[in-house]
Amino acid sequence: MLALKIKCNEKFNSVTNGWLKYSWFGAKVYWNVLNVIVNYYESAY
């Protein structure tokens, strides 16, 4: 039972780490796109 729990915990940690990396990457991409849009509008007016 304990071995199974440890295995599940390891899987959970790896998934969490992957999700955090992905969300950080997604946030960076989103922020860059947002900056481009803002710059475009500022230069348009």
Secondary structure, DSSP 8 states (H G I E B T S, - for coil): -HHHHHHHHHHHHHHHHHHHHHHHHHHHHHHHHHHHHHHHHHHH-
